[in-house]
């Protein structure tokens, strides 16, 4: 158990903006919380974590799928403070999913094929866009809340791109993705096989990220609206506290 390594802030750029540092701090705090449990010598804490991991492998990750399916994607009426709370709650689940995935990979010798995730689906949409198979509106409806550095708040979302910028982005996808796949793979309800569990956790990781990016997108919207209202010329050099006070 002590050898499990949590992926360390890989979603964030090397030098995040002051605004995005609030997100980094949340992720760092959650990561430290789980690392303490993993490294704990307290048998009760360690036993509870092992029990939670085993439950998640068998049942819990399927419950998480149900939760994600019920979640909406419209956070328009949420304050920045509320969005930060939702982000913290959702990212805690992403971290735990990654812990369980790391545990499975650490103890598994089985071979498994990589699933077709939302990240692959995004690249398929970009490829289709570059070849005029789909429209800009179709792409933006599905992935407009994404960005090149998706967890960086100062990064422009794809929905904000001009037609020229979006086409330039689409033309970067040179390799044709798995076109036999029309939609991202879904979590299999049959989890008796080890390789299926690993595939499920990989699918869930990208599915959860897809939903979390709606929260970050709305956070950026709120920040830009407050900046415009208060004539803040460069909001992204400000700390999050500046905008929390203005709500």
Secondary structure, DSSP 8 states (H G I E B T S, - for coil): -TT-----STTS-TT--HHHHHHHHHHHHHHHHHHHHHH---HHHHHHHHHHHHHIIIIIHHHHHHHHHH--S--TT--HHHHHHHHHHHHHHHHHHHHHHHHHHHH----------HHHHHHHHHHHHHTTSS-HHHHHHHHTT--TTTT-TTS--GGG--HHHHHHHHTT--S---TT-SS-----S---SHHHHHHHHHHHHHHHHHHHHHHHHHHHHHHHHHHHHTT-S-GGGS-HHHHHHH-
